Amino acid sequence: MEYFITGRNGFIGKHICQFVKNIGGDIVDEITEGCAVIHLAAYGNHYFQQDPEKIIKANIIDLGGLIQAALKLNVTKFYNTSTSSVTLPTQTMYSASKLFGETLINSLKDERFVNVRPYSVYGPGEAAHRFIPTVIRHLKSGETMQLDMHPQHDFIHVEDFTKALFDGFAEIGTGYKYSNIEIVKMLEQISGKTLNYEIVKGLRNYDNFDWICKRGVPHRYIYEGLKQTYEYYKNA
């Protein structure tokens, strides 16, 4: 099977590419007749990506172009990677654009075209500014970190996310949620270090305490995933 993967140089993309190679798939540089498309590329999911024009282009216009090409070349499968942020009660421009993309995919009424909603994907290779790598970095350095203790997230390991995508799950999370301070405590135990932190509130005012997958996918225990992730960043 040939796979056309957008965003393949990103955190999730690199793991997807490795999985595809492990199952004997070929990764192609453009959409080809009968291939499978995995659309991961997006703009707006990092705090520094705030340009409205780029959000619209990447998440709506580029998606539309991919859909047109996929229909013309009769692809076998089209995975549109969305975001669990579309469930938030207060939408950001990023999440609203991804929700539009989901609606566009659903409007095709074609079973080959599916939406995939990941929850908080973590693991080796995640961007350094994300929460878990940031905690690990501060544990290593001993520097003080600003910490909003209470937001809760459904953390899914990137390898578990990848397998769940190929197993056909549309909403990918564990069905469990952990607060920031619970993650900190586990990483402290793993590292044998104590995090120096300053308590702040509302670092992300759009966080939702009900941000959780309704039907969890098969996954590893979060402590084991955090341990693997800590070892990766400890030696980075």
Buried (B, 14 or more C-beta within 10 A) or exposed (E): EBBBBBBBEBBBBBBBBEBBEEEEBEBEEEBBEEBBBBBBBBBBBEEEEEEEEEBBBBBBEBBEEBBEBBBEBEBBBBBBBBBBBBBBEEBBBBBBBBBBBBEBBEEEEEEBBBBBBBBBBBBBBBEEEBBBBBBBBBBBEEEEBEBBEEBBBBBBBBBBBBBBBBEEBEBBBBBBBBBBBBBBEBBBEBBEBEBEBEEEEEEEEBBBEEBBBEEBBEBBEBEEBBBBBBBBBEEE
